[in-house]
Every structure is written in C-alpha cells, then in structure tokens.
Amino acid sequence: MWATDAYFRPGLTKQLSSGQIVLVEDLLISICLLPVVVMSAASLRRLSGRRWLALAVIAVGPQAIATILFTKAIGYSFRSFPPNFDVLHEVYLLYLLQPIFGLSFARILLGERRKSFFWPLAATALVGVYLIVFADSPAAPWQIRHPELLAGILVLGAVILWAGGTVLGRYTLEDVSFPVTTSLRFILALPVLLVIVLIDKGGTPLSGYAASQFGSFLGIVLVPGLLAMLLYYLALSRTPASLATIAELGYPLALFLIFSLPAPVGQGAPLKPIEVVGAVLLVVAVVTLNFLKSSQVVDAPRAEDGSEAAAEPSPTASR
C-alpha cells in the first residue's frame, strides 16, 4: 500500500510544495480519524506523560518532517518524464539504512536483544533489496552526483526519523490501541505542518491548489495513508520493533514491482533476473523472521512481574 504512493504523489510534486502536499494529506486523514479520538477520550486522559511525549514525537518527526523530506526527495526524481532513476535509486539506497537505525533505537529505547540467527536473516533481507534497487549497476552507490546527493541528504533525515517512529510506535502501543495511535500520529502533526507551510509559502499558503488534484489526494489518503497506517500499527502492536524495521524493507520491493507494470500504472520496465533473485531473498528472509518470532528471535525486556513486556501487546493495544 505504501508503494502505491509513487502513483499518486509525483504529479502533485510538480504543482505544490512538499509541505502543501503533506498538509492536505494529513488534514484529510485526520478528519477521517477524528471520531476514533473522540470515542477514546476517557482512555487518553489516563495516559502517562511519557506516552504523550512519544506520540507527539511520532507526529512531529516521522509524520510531519520525515514525510516532507521524503516527498521533496522523490520530487527530484519525478521532475521529468521518464523519471530520473539515478536519483530514485539513491533515495532507496539510503532507505536501506533504516534497519540500522531501527535496530539501534530498539536496543537503546526498548531493550530488545537479537539472537544470533536474527543477523544472517536481516543481512539476507538487505542484500535482497540491494539487488532489486541496483539491478543494472551494483557499483552505482559509489558514483553519486549532485542531484542524488541533495535527495540523499533529505531521505537520510527521513529514514532516521522513521526508524525512531517505529520504535516509539511499539512503545506507545503497549498502552494505546492501534486505531488511536494512528489517529494521533496525524492529528498531532497538523499544527506543525501548518506552521511549516506558512513559513514556506508566506502569505500565499493556498497557492497552487486546484480541483484537478483531488483524485491524487484521495488516492494518497485512502491507500498509502489511512489503510496502510492502520494495518501498520495493528501489525506493530504484535511485532517487536527489531523485526518490524526489517519487514519495512518490503516497501522498495513493492515500489519496483509497481514500476514493472504497464503504463499508466507503472513504467513498463520488465523485471530483470537479478531483481527476481533479490525479491526472493527479501521475502524468504522476512517471512522466516516472522515465523521465528514465536521462537524468540528477539529477546524482549522483562517487566517487573517477570513476563516479557514487549513480546505481546497489552490488552489495550489489542482492542
């Protein structure tokens, strides 16, 4: 679902600033999810300050700032048609760094410890995505030029924030249901996005918007936005953050599969044998990690009563 974003967002990047796109996307999703927050008002009043802080950081960092950075980076690729795949490849090379940050944050903030057989599977997943992204030229990452560098800096910031968001999301889901976590991610981000757009556009924050853009916004809101994030937090409530950050490598795979589809959905670029090999490696590694989850592929910290605090969601998170 996240990968369908590549079908809806590029056209908007030619007409609107990154902040304007993310603001409208966030506003429409917030309107859809507002009833969830209203119905959960009583439980929200009981949340600790730490949970509220984690939710606020998720909204400001992963949702507001990271989405703007990533949208701007993608804009460098889709300024022309066909898109600049050198820039696009650079963007997704740096996306491969997300598990490194995610695993580090999971260890520091959640105390998750990976067992020895976790690492070969994680490495296999990374190799698989690398083969997909750089099927034409494995040496491409070492031939970075100016446009790729600018896009790379932007996406690196987004990747760090998203990795932190995965870990903080796992933390909040111990006390907050997945629909409420999803809702607050978007609603709390609205003021930040509004300020960013006002600073960027000054007195003309509405310039560039047109009725013809509604279809693209609706697509972003319903599929990679609302449905994808609800499924994401539902899964995260039952998955250690260390495994979730590896599973998210499926995003570049899905994106390049979409590019292989005929126009107008994709670019009609047939998959190469090396891309198929990479896809198989990635899927096998992620699925194996998921099956091994019940065998404690990740050691979770223990709560005061001796149970494993992060291995299973709390009753609240599984509502």
Helices and strands as residue ranges (DSSP letters): G 2-4, H 5-13, H 18-39, H 41-45, H 49-58, I 59-65, H 66-77, H 85-95, H 98-105, I 106-110, E 113-114, H 118-133, G 140-142, H 146-172, H 178-187, H 190-201, G 211-213, H 214-220, I 221-227, H 228-236, H 241-247, H 250-259, H 273-292, G 293-295, E 298-299
